[in-house]
């Protein structure tokens, strides 16, 4: 009888199978693909975030424009008061909050010469009086979400933002002593619009504008059409653009063309004010002046009313 040996199951002669998994080369390829995709997606996500903030800011200004319109409806067609620093301080000291906003922005952590908490963070003062009641006393509408600019002093104090990014056209509203005689002493040859009905083209004269964080102070946004200098500088948070609202209530974004208009959003960037612009870069300034006021000789012949002061 011939005997045959049987090879058992799992005998050492059976070839082993390679463990499943990534090789180093495959892993490196996967990582490279992820890096490439991230490089493509992150700029798009960043751009989307910037656009979202711009839209939110535009909506905030629409709310201010609506509040201003309702205010005018209840104030015999008059725009809100639009005062300078001295008169804002005076009225607040008298416990009168007539200005469209009673906060004064600066780079300090305490109001100068007082023990009062800083206007920069005072949301109660921001929404008190003026048009505050017509905004539902919502402090967020006075600020652009892209504006987180602070001085070193304010950052060291633990702040994360100031409360206001927006100012009001100096040629719109009762400017107190500046417009007591019916014209604005800062721009006597140009029309001061006390009433909504005095604006000949409501879709072309702006009411609210984002102001550069280094320029913003009293909320009285002043420039002089006959000048070649910025007295107050507009902001350029939105890819070199600014949001504005107009007398008819519509809001829009305008993009600046020139570097002299688009100063970095940081302390001291716009100083000293006023500062002259290069002659070849006057286009941005001219566009804004064309939407600020009109020459008195082409304005409505009805004299501007002078209102009783507080």
Secondary structure, DSSP 8 states (H G I E B T S, - for coil): --------TT-TTS---------HHHHHHHHHHHHHHHHHHHHHHHHHHHHHHHHHHHHHHHHHHHHHHHHHHTTTTB--B---HHHHHHHHHTT---BS------S-SB-TTS-SB-GGG-HHHHHSSTTGGGGTS-GGGGS-TT-----HHHHHTT----S--EEEETTBS--GGGGTTSS-TTSTTB--B-BGGG-S-TTTSEEEEEB-TTT-SSSEE---TT-SEESS-B--TTTSEEEEEETTS-EEEEE---TTT---SSTTTT-SSSEE--GGG-HHHHHHHHTT--BTTTS-SS--------
